Amino acid sequence: MNERTVELYKQALAFAYNTAGPDAGLATVIESLTAGKFAELIIKDCITICEDGSNTQTTGAGAAMLIKQKFEVE
């Protein structure tokens, strides 16, 4: 995982523990909350890239390229 992905995962994990409260010891609760929040954070980053009006590459293939670069995937 790249640095941004690790950062988003840590945020998702913190959200899961804060949300689960006393149920934080139940692995399935934490895993479910973390996975959901992690996906949400990744999607928000992608939306931000697509909505960035200062970049002329934020449509179609250009946006896909920027997302790939941000998350270091091919």
N, C-alpha and C positions, 0 to 999 in steps of 0.2 A: 504494500500500500504506500502511496505517496504521503507527503507531509499533510496535505489538506484532508485526505481521507482519514488519516489517523486522528487529526483534530476533530473532524466531524463525529467519528466513532466515540471519542472521549466525551464529547458533548451529549451524544445519545445515551451513553452509559450513565453519565451523571443525571440526566433527565430520568432514566429508568429507576435509579436508586431513590431519587427524590420523590418520584411519583408512587413507587411501590410502598414506601414507608415501612411498616412492620412486616410486610410480606416480602421484603427485599431478600430474605434468605431462601425464598422459593425460586430456584433457577429458571423455571419455565416462565414465571412472571417477568423476571429481569430480561430474559432472552427475548420475549415477545415485545416488551416495551422498548428495548434497545433497538431491535430490528426495525420496528415501525418508525421510531424517531430518526434512525440513521438514514432510512430511505427518504423520509421527509426532508432532512437537511441536504442530502444530495440533490434532490429535485429542486429545492429552493436555490441552490447554487446554479443549477442549470438554467432555471428561469431568469436569474439575475444576469447571466451571460446573454441570454436571448433578448432581454429587455434593455440591455445597455445601448442606448442610442448614440453613444460616442464612438462606437465601433461599427464600421461599415460591413463587417463580416458577420453580423448577427442574424443573417437569414440563411436558411437551408444548409448547404454544405459548409459554409463558413462558420455557422454556429456549432455544427457538429465538430469541426476541427478545433474550435476554441475549447469545447467541453473535453475532447480527447486530451488536449494539451494540459488543461487544468488538473485532470485526474490521472494523467500519464498512462493512458490506455491507447491501444491501437484498434 
